[in-house]
Amino acid sequence: MECTMCSSADKELQAFLESVPEDHSHRRMVQQEIKCGYGLDGVCCKFCSNGPCRISRSRPKGVCGADADTIVARNFLRSVAAGSGCYIHVVEDTAKELRAAALAGRRLKGLDTLHALCEKLGIQGENDHALALKLSEQILEDLRRPYEEKMRLTEKLAYGMRAEVWKKVGILPGGAKDEIFNAVVKTSTNLNSDPVDMLMQCLRLGISTGLYGLVLVNQLNDILIGEPKLGFDPVGLQVVDPQYINIMITGHQQHMFGALGELLDNPAIQAMAQQAGAKGMRIVGCTCVGQDFQARSRCFEQAFCGHAGNNYTSEAVLMTGCVDLVVSEFNCSIPGIEPICQKQDIPMLCLDDVAKKKDAKLLPYKPGEGEEAGANIIAAALASYTKRRAAGRRNPMAHHGCEAITGVTEVTLKKALGGSFAPLIDLIASGKIKGVAAVVGCSNLRAKGHDVFTVELAKQLIANDILVVSAGCTCGGLENCGLMSREAADLAGPGLREVCRSLGIPPVLNFGPCLAIGRIECMVGELAAALKVDLPQLPVVISAPQWLEEQALADGAFALTLGFDVHLGLAPFVTGSPVVLDVLGNQLKDITGGRLIVETDISKAAQTMVEIIGEKRKGLGLNG
C-alpha cells in the first residue's frame, strides 16, 4: 500500500493525522521525498546571473571559477549568519523590553537572576531598576559594536578556559550584528573565496549566538517574566480544553507574552470569558515559546494550560477544533497552519513583522507596551470564541499526552541536588551515570520521521546509563512520547534507573525551549569548573538528531566552539566540499577541540556517543 504520510514516534498523533482529510506537513513530506542532489551537497550557486551553476566532477567550477569548496563554504556561512541573525534579533528585542521595564519602574520578577548576572558582569547600580537599565544598555551596545571592536561582555559570559582558547585561535567575535552583516558581504559574488576563512567566521557567529542569543536571553526573560521552578505538568494535546477560550502561541520571544499571562491571571478577565460562555481563557503552548511558558508555569495561576507539542504538532493542535486564536511572534510558526486557520475560521495575529503570516493581522509589539498588546489579544480571542463557538465541541485528542518534568534549569537542578553539582559529579564518577548527552534542537520530518530519530536515540542512550538533557522542539517529542515522565526510568540502564527511582525523576530532563541550550551550556560549565577541567574533557556529547533550520546551524557552530563532539542525524548541506568536511570533521579538533559527526543510522549514532563518553571517562581517570 502506498505510504501517504511520514511516520511519527508519537503513534497516537500519527493515527490522528492519518484520519483527518486536511493537507498537512506529514503528508507533504512524502510528496517532497525526492531531493535535489546538488542542493543536498551544497554545490548549487545562484548568486549571479551566470547561474545557477551546479558543480560536479565533469563541471568542477562555476562560470566565475568558484569551485565546490568556495560555493559550499559560502552557502554554509550565509545559513549560519541567517540563523545567528534570528537569535540576535530575539536577544535585542528582549534587551529593549528590559530597558523599557527599567525606565518605567515596572516590577522585575527575577531579582535573584538580575543580581547574579550583574555581579558576574561587574555592573553596579543604586537599585534594581538602575541595574536592569545598565544591563540592558551594555547588551545593546555590545550587539551594535562594529565588526573590528570586540564585544565587552563576551569574556565575562564565557567559561574561562574556553575564552582563552578563542583568543588564542582568533575567533572572539566583534559586534554581533556587524558580524552578520560582514558575513553577508563576504559571501557575495566574486568576494571571499577562502573556505577556511569563511568557516572561521561561522565560529565567531557561533560564539555571539550562543553567549548572547542563548545564554543571555534566558536570563533576561527570567528577570522579566519570572524564574522557572521544577515540577511535573501535563503535556500533549490533552491540555487543550474545549470548554475554554484557547489562545495558541508560537515562536521564541517569550517576553512578548509576559503581560498577557498576568492579564489572564486577573479574575476580571476570566469573568469576561465566563460571560461569553466559556469556563475561562488560557494560553496553549506550542513550539519553543510554549516550552518556555511550561518551564515558568508556576509563575501563572490561570493563564497557561500546558504545552501541546512542537512545530510539526502545531497543525494537529489546530485540527482539534478547540483553538480560538493563534498568536505568532517568531519562527517555527510554519506556513501550514494558515489554510487550517482559514478553514476553521481561526484568526491569526502576528506581533513581529519578521513572522508575519499570510492573512494574519499584524499587531506590532513595542517594548514596554505588553499590557496593550495583551488586551488586544484578549479582545480578539473573545470575539473569535463568540463567533465560532459550537455547543458541545470536543477535543478528539483529549487522551493524548502524559505528565512530564518541567522547569529544569542549571539553577533549579543545582538546588534540587542540595545547592551543588557535587552529587551529580559523584554519580558520574561512580559510573551509575556514565555521562551526559544533550539531545537538542529541532524536529524535522526527514530523519526517519517526526521525532523518530530523537526518541529512539534517547532510548538507546538512557539504556546505556547516559543521562539525557534536552532543549528545543526535541523536548516536544520526548515529553509527548513519555520519556520525560517518571515511568521512563524503566527504560534506563541499571545505574541510571536506580538514580531516577531514588530521586523521583525521569532519565530525560526537560530544559525547555531551544534557547535553553544556553542553560545546558551553563550547567556543563559549572561541572567543568568544579572539576577544574576544560569543557572538551567532560563526558558530555551533543546531538541535534533532527536539526531543521538555519538557527540550528548557528547553535551547532556554538557547540563546536565549546569543544564538544556534535552529532547530526542529517548532514548539513556541505558534503560536496572535501575541505569543509575535513575542517569540520577533523581539523577543528586541533582548533577548538570540537568536531562534527554525521551519522544517519540511529544505533550507530548511539554507539558512537557511548564510545565518546567512554573515552572522556578514561581521560578523567574514571572506570567504565
C-alpha positions in Angstrom: 0.0 0.0 0.0 1.3 3.5 -0.9 2.6 5.5 2.0 0.6 8.7 2.3 2.4 10.4 5.2 5.7 10.1 7.1 5.9 8.1 10.3 5.9 9.7 13.8 7.4 8.5 17.1 4.1 9.6 18.6 1.8 6.8 17.2 -1.4 8.4 18.6 -0.6 11.6 16.9 0.2 9.7 13.7 -3.1 7.9 13.8 -5.0 11.2 14.2 -3.1 12.9 11.3 -3.9 9.9 9.1 -7.6 10.2 10.0 -8.1 13.8 9.1 -8.8 15.0 5.5 -6.8 18.2 5.7 -3.5 18.6 3.9 -0.6 18.9 6.4 3.2 18.7 6.6 3.3 15.0 7.4 1.6 14.3 4.1 3.7 16.9 2.2 6.9 15.2 3.4 6.1 12.1 1.3 5.3 14.3 -1.7 8.7 16.0 -1.3 10.8 12.9 -0.7 12.9 13.3 -3.9 15.6 15.9 -3.1 17.9 17.8 -5.4 21.4 16.1 -5.2 23.2 19.4 -5.9 21.2 21.1 -3.1 22.0 18.3 -0.6 25.7 18.6 -1.3 25.6 22.4 -1.2 27.2 22.8 -4.7 24.5 24.9 -6.3 25.3 28.6 -6.7 22.7 31.2 -7.8 24.4 34.3 -6.5 24.8 35.9 -10.0 23.0 35.9 -13.3 25.5 33.4 -14.9 24.0 30.8 -12.7 22.6 28.7 -11.2 25.8 26.8 -11.6 25.9 23.2 -10.5 29.2 21.7 -9.6 30.0 18.1 -10.5 33.1 16.0 -11.4 32.6 16.9 -15.1 31.9 20.5 -14.3 34.2 21.3 -11.3 33.9 25.1 -11.4 31.2 27.7 -11.9 31.3 30.2 -14.7 33.3 32.7 -12.4 35.7 29.9 -11.4 34.4 29.2 -8.0 34.9 25.6 -7.0 32.9 23.3 -4.7 34.8 24.3 -1.6 34.1 28.0 -2.1 30.5 27.5 -3.1 29.8 25.2 -0.2 31.5 27.4 2.4 29.7 30.5 1.0 26.3 28.8 1.3 27.1 27.5 4.7 28.3 30.8 6.1 25.1 32.6 4.8 23.0 30.0 6.5 24.8 30.3 9.8 24.6 34.1 9.5 20.9 34.0 9.0 20.5 31.7 12.0 22.6 33.9 14.1 20.6 36.9 12.9 17.4 35.2 14.2 18.9 34.7 17.7 20.4 38.2 17.9 17.0 39.7 16.9 15.5 37.9 19.8 18.1 39.0 22.4 18.0 42.6 21.1 14.2 42.7 21.4 14.4 41.2 24.9 17.0 43.7 26.0 14.8 46.5 24.7 12.0 45.2 26.8 14.2 45.1 29.9 15.3 48.7 29.2 11.7 49.8 28.9 10.7 48.0 32.1 13.6 49.6 34.0 12.8 53.1 32.7 9.1 52.7 33.6 9.9 51.3 37.0 7.9 48.1 36.3 8.1 45.1 38.6 11.0 42.8 37.8 10.2 39.3 38.7 13.6 37.6 38.7 15.7 39.6 41.1 18.0 36.7 42.0 18.9 36.3 38.3 19.3 40.1 38.0 21.7 40.3 40.9 23.7 37.2 40.0 24.1 38.4 36.4 25.1 41.9 37.2 27.6 40.7 39.7 29.1 38.4 37.1 29.3 41.2 34.6 30.6 43.8 37.1 27.5 46.0 36.8 26.7 48.2 39.7 23.6 50.4 40.4 21.9 52.1 43.3 18.7 50.0 42.9 17.3 47.1 40.9 15.9 49.3 38.1 19.3 51.0 37.7 20.9 47.6 37.5 18.4 46.5 34.9 18.9 49.7 32.9 22.7 49.4 32.8 22.5 45.7 32.0 20.2 46.2 29.0 22.2 49.1 27.7 25.5 47.2 27.9 24.0 44.3 26.0 22.6 46.6 23.3 25.9 48.4 23.0 27.7 45.1 22.6 25.3 43.8 19.9 25.7 47.0 17.9 29.5 47.4 18.1 31.4 47.5 14.8 33.0 44.2 13.4 36.5 45.2 14.4 35.6 46.0 18.0 35.3 43.0 20.3 32.2 42.8 22.4 33.0 43.6 26.0 30.8 41.1 27.8 31.9 38.0 25.9 34.8 37.0 28.1 32.8 37.6 31.2 30.0 35.4 30.0 32.2 32.6 28.7 33.8 29.7 30.6 37.3 31.0 31.4 39.3 28.2 29.7 37.2 28.5 26.6 37.7 32.2 26.3 41.4 31.7 26.4 41.2 29.1 23.5 39.1 31.5 21.5 41.6 34.3 21.9 44.4 32.1 21.0 42.9 31.0 17.7 41.5 34.5 17.0 37.7 33.8 16.9 36.5 36.2 19.6 33.6 38.0 17.8 33.2 41.7 17.2 29.8 43.3 17.4 27.2 40.6 16.8 25.1 42.4 14.3 28.1 43.6 12.3 29.5 40.0 12.2 26.3 39.0 10.5 26.5 42.0 8.1 30.1 41.2 7.3 29.2 37.5 6.6 26.5 38.6 4.1 29.0 40.9 2.4 31.8 38.3 2.5 29.6 35.7 0.7 28.5 37.9 -2.2 29.6 37.4 -5.8 33.3 37.5 -6.5 34.4 38.4 -3.0 35.7 35.8 -0.5 36.8 32.5 -2.0 38.7 31.1 1.0 36.6 28.3 2.6 38.6 28.2 5.8 38.3 31.9 6.4 34.5 31.6 6.0 34.4 28.7 8.4 36.3 30.7 11.0 33.6 33.4 10.7 31.0 30.7 11.3 32.7 30.0 14.6 32.7 33.7 15.6 29.0 33.8 14.8 28.5 30.7 16.9 30.1 32.4 19.9 27.9 35.6 19.7 24.9 33.4 19.0 25.5 31.2 22.0 26.5 33.6 24.6 24.1 36.4 23.7 21.2 34.7 21.8 21.0 31.7 24.1 22.6 32.3 27.5 21.7 35.9 28.0 18.2 35.8 26.6 17.2 33.2 29.1 18.5 35.3 32.0 16.7 38.4 30.7 13.4 36.5 30.4 14.0 35.2 33.9 14.3 38.8 35.1 11.2 40.0 33.2 8.8 37.1 33.5 9.9 35.1 36.5 12.4 32.2 37.2 11.4 28.6 36.3 10.6 26.2 39.1 10.8 22.4 39.0 7.6 20.4 38.7 5.6 17.9 36.8 2.9 19.1 34.4 0.5 17.6 31.8 1.8 17.7 28.2 0.3 16.8 24.8 -2.9 17.7 23.1 -4.8 16.7 26.2 -4.1 20.2 27.6 -6.5 21.8 25.0 -9.8 22.0 26.9 -12.7 22.7 24.6 -14.6 24.4 27.3 -12.1 27.3 27.5 -11.2 30.1 25.1 -7.8 28.9 23.9 -5.1 31.1 22.6 -2.3 29.2 20.8 1.1 30.9 20.9 4.0 30.1 18.6 7.6 31.5 18.4 10.5 32.3 20.6 10.0 35.8 22.1 8.7 34.9 25.5 8.8 38.4 26.9 6.0 39.5 24.5 3.6 37.3 26.4 4.5 38.2 30.0 1.9 40.8 30.3 -0.7 38.6 28.6 -0.1 36.0 31.3 -0.6 38.5 34.0 -3.8 39.7 32.5 -5.2 36.2 32.2 -4.5 35.6 35.9 -6.8 38.5 36.6 -10.2 37.2 37.8 -11.9 40.1 36.0 -10.6 38.8 32.6 -11.6 35.3 33.5 -15.1 36.6 34.3 -15.3 38.1 30.9 -14.6 34.7 29.3 -17.2 33.1 31.5 -19.8 35.7 30.4 -19.0 34.7 26.8 -20.0 31.1 27.8 -16.5 29.6 28.4 -15.0 28.3 31.7 -12.2 30.7 31.2 -9.4 31.8 28.9 -6.0 30.2 28.7 -2.7 30.1 26.6 -2.0 26.8 24.8 1.7 26.3 24.5 3.1 25.3 21.1 6.7 25.4 19.8 9.5 26.9 21.9 7.6 29.8 23.4 5.2 27.2 24.8 8.1 25.2 26.2 9.3 28.4 27.9 5.9 29.1 29.4 5.8 25.5 30.6 9.1 26.0 32.4 7.5 29.0 34.1 4.1 27.5 34.6 4.2 28.3 38.4 4.6 32.0 37.6 1.0 32.0 36.4 -2.0 30.5 38.2 -4.7 30.6 35.5 -3.1 31.7 32.3 -1.3 28.6 31.0 -2.9 25.2 30.4 0.3 23.4 29.3 2.5 22.6 26.3 0.8 20.7 23.4 3.7 20.0 21.1 6.4 21.1 18.8 6.5 22.7 15.4 5.2 19.7 13.5 2.5 19.1 16.0 1.0 22.5 15.6 -1.2 21.6 12.7 -2.8 18.8 14.7 -3.4 21.2 17.7 -5.4 23.4 15.3 -7.2 20.4 13.8 -8.7 19.6 17.2 -11.1 22.4 16.5 -10.6 23.8 20.0 -8.3 26.7 19.4 -9.8 30.2 19.0 -6.8 32.4 18.2 -3.2 31.9 17.0 -0.6 34.5 18.0 2.8 34.2 16.4 5.9 36.3 17.0 8.8 34.4 15.5 9.9 31.2 13.7 8.6 27.6 14.0 5.2 29.2 13.0 5.0 27.0 9.9 3.0 28.3 6.9 1.0 25.1 7.0 -1.1 26.4 9.9 -2.5 29.2 7.6 -5.0 27.2 5.5 -6.2 25.3 8.6 -6.9 28.5 10.4 -8.7 29.8 7.3 -10.8 26.7 7.0 -11.7 26.7 10.7 -12.2 30.5 10.9 -9.4 30.9 13.5 -8.0 34.4 13.3 -4.2 34.9 13.4 -2.3 37.8 15.0 1.4 38.5 14.5 3.4 40.6 17.0 6.6 40.9 14.9 6.7 41.5 11.2 9.6 39.1 10.8 7.0 36.4 11.4 4.1 38.0 9.5 1.8 35.2 8.3 -0.4 35.4 5.2 -4.0 36.5 6.0 -2.9 37.4 9.6 -3.3 40.8 11.2 -0.1 42.5 12.2 -0.2 43.9 15.7 3.3 45.3 16.1 4.7 44.8 19.6 6.5 47.8 21.1 8.8 47.5 24.1 7.0 48.4 27.3 3.5 48.1 25.7 2.9 44.5 26.7 -0.4 45.3 28.5 -1.8 47.0 25.4 -0.8 44.0 23.3 -2.3 41.6 25.8 -5.6 43.5 25.9 -5.8 43.4 22.1 -5.1 39.6 22.1 -7.8 39.0 24.7 -10.3 41.1 22.8 -9.6 39.2 19.6 -9.9 35.8 21.4 -13.2 36.8 23.0 -14.6 37.9 19.6 -13.4 34.8 17.9 -14.9 32.5 20.5 -18.2 34.3 20.4 -18.3 34.0 16.6 -17.1 30.4 16.1 -18.1 28.5 19.3 -20.2 25.4 18.8 -22.2 23.8 21.6 -20.6 20.6 22.9 -17.3 21.0 20.9 -14.9 18.3 22.0 -11.2 17.6 21.7 -10.7 14.4 19.7 -7.2 14.1 21.2 -8.3 14.5 24.8 -6.4 11.4 25.9 -3.1 12.3 24.1 0.0 13.0 26.2 1.2 12.3 29.7 2.9 14.1 32.6 6.4 15.4 32.2 9.1 17.1 34.3 9.2 20.9 33.7 11.2 23.9 34.9 14.7 22.3 34.7 17.5 24.8 34.6 21.1 25.0 35.8 19.7 26.8 38.8 16.7 24.6 39.7 18.7 21.4 39.1 21.5 22.5 41.4 19.0 23.5 44.1 17.4 20.1 43.8 20.8 18.5 44.3 21.3 20.4 47.5 22.9 23.6 46.2 25.8 22.0 44.4 26.5 19.8 41.4 28.8 17.6 43.6 26.1 14.8 43.8 25.9 14.6 40.0 29.7 14.6 39.7 29.8 11.7 42.3 27.2 9.7 40.4 29.2 10.1 37.2 32.5 9.2 39.0 30.9 6.1 40.4 29.6 5.0 37.0 26.0 4.9 37.9 25.6 7.7 35.3 28.2 7.3 32.6 27.9 10.8 31.2 25.5 13.4 29.8 24.1 13.6 26.3 22.4 16.8 25.2 19.9 15.8 22.7 18.7 19.2 21.5 17.3 21.3 18.7 14.6 21.0 16.2 12.1 18.5 15.0 12.0 17.6 11.3 10.2 15.0 9.2 13.1 13.7 7.1 15.3 11.9 9.7 13.2 8.7 9.9 10.0 10.7 10.5 8.5 13.1 13.1 10.7 12.8 16.2 11.7 9.2 15.4 15.5 9.7 15.4 15.2 11.9 18.6 13.1 9.5 20.6 14.9 6.3 19.6 18.3 7.8 20.1 17.3 9.0 23.6 16.0 5.5 24.4 19.3 3.9 23.4 21.4 6.4 25.4 19.5 6.1 28.6 19.7 2.3 28.3 23.4 2.8 28.4 23.2 4.7 31.7 23.7 8.1 30.0 21.6 10.9 31.4 19.9 12.8 28.5 19.1 16.5 28.8 17.1 18.2 26.1 16.1 21.7 25.0 14.1 22.8 21.9 11.5 21.1 19.8 13.2 17.8 20.7 11.5 18.2 24.1 8.1 18.3 22.5 8.6 14.8 21.0 10.4 13.4 24.0 7.8 14.5 26.5 4.8 13.6 24.4 6.3 10.1 24.0 6.7 9.7 27.7 10.5 9.8 28.1 10.2 12.8 30.5 7.8 11.1 32.8 9.0 9.2 35.9 7.8 5.9 34.5 10.5 6.2 31.8 13.0 5.1 34.5 12.0 1.6 33.5 13.8 2.1 30.1 17.1 3.2 31.6 20.1 1.1 32.3 20.5 -0.3 35.9 22.7 2.6 37.2 20.6 5.4 35.8 17.4 3.6 36.7 18.4 3.4 40.3 19.3 7.1 40.4 16.0 8.1 38.8 13.9 6.0 41.1 15.7 7.2 44.2 15.3 10.9 43.2 11.9 10.5 41.6 13.0 11.9 38.2 12.9 10.7 34.6 16.1 9.8 32.7 15.5 12.6 30.2 15.4 16.1 31.7 13.4 18.9 30.1 15.3 22.2 29.9 12.5 23.7 27.7 12.9 25.8 24.6 15.8 25.8 22.1 17.0 29.0 23.8 17.7 26.8 26.9 20.6 25.2 25.1 22.3 28.1 26.8 21.2 26.8 30.2 22.7 23.4 29.4 26.0 25.2 28.5 25.9 27.0 31.9 25.3 23.6 33.6 28.3 21.9 31.9 30.4 25.0 32.6 29.8 24.6 36.3 30.6 20.9 36.1 33.9 21.7 34.3 34.7 24.4 36.9 34.1 22.0 39.8 36.5 19.5 38.2 39.0 22.2 37.1 39.0 21.0 33.5 38.1 22.4 30.1 34.7 21.6 28.5 36.1 19.1 25.9 37.4 16.9 28.8 33.9 16.3 30.2 32.0 13.0 29.5 29.5 15.1 27.6 28.3 14.8 24.0 25.8 16.8 21.9 23.4 15.6 19.3 20.9 17.6 17.2 19.4 14.5 15.6 16.6 16.2 13.7 18.1 19.7 13.1 15.8 21.7 10.8 16.8 25.3 10.1 19.5 27.9 9.9 19.2 28.7 13.7 20.3 25.1 14.4 23.4 25.6 12.3 24.3 28.6 14.4 23.7 26.5 17.5 26.0 23.8 16.1 28.7 26.4 15.4 28.5 27.4 19.1 28.8 23.8 20.3 31.8 23.3 18.1 33.5 26.4 19.6 32.8 24.9 23.1 34.9 21.9 22.0 32.2 19.3 22.0 31.7 16.4 19.7 28.5 17.3 17.8 26.3 14.6 16.1 23.8 15.4 13.4 21.2 12.8 12.2 21.2 14.5 8.8 24.2 16.0 7.0 24.2 19.8 6.6 24.5 20.9 3.0 28.3 20.8 2.9 29.0 17.2 1.7 30.1 18.5 -1.8 33.3 20.1 -0.3 36.2 17.9 0.8 37.8 21.0 2.5 34.7 21.9 4.6 34.2 18.3 5.6 37.8 18.0 6.7 37.8 21.2 8.7 34.5 20.4 10.5 35.2 16.7 11.0 38.9 16.6 11.6 40.9 19.9 11.7 38.6 21.6 14.2 39.7 19.1 16.8 43.1 21.0 16.9 41.4 24.4 16.8 38.6 24.3 19.4 38.6 20.7 20.4 35.2 20.1 18.8 34.3 18.1 15.7 31.2 17.4 13.6 29.9 13.8 13.4 27.2 12.9 10.8 25.5 9.5 11.4 22.2 8.7 9.9 21.8 5.3 11.5 20.3 5.6 15.0 22.0 2.6 16.6 25.4 3.6 15.1 24.9 7.1 16.3 24.1 5.9 19.8 27.1 3.6 19.9 29.4 6.4 18.7 28.2 8.7 21.5 28.6 5.9 24.1 32.2 5.3 22.9 33.0 9.1 23.0 31.7 9.3 26.6 33.8 6.2 27.5 36.9 7.8 26.1 36.2 11.0 28.0 35.8 9.0 31.2 39.2 7.3 30.7 40.7 10.8 30.1 39.5 11.8 33.6 40.8 8.5 35.1 37.3 7.1 35.6 36.5 3.4 35.1 33.9 2.1 32.6 
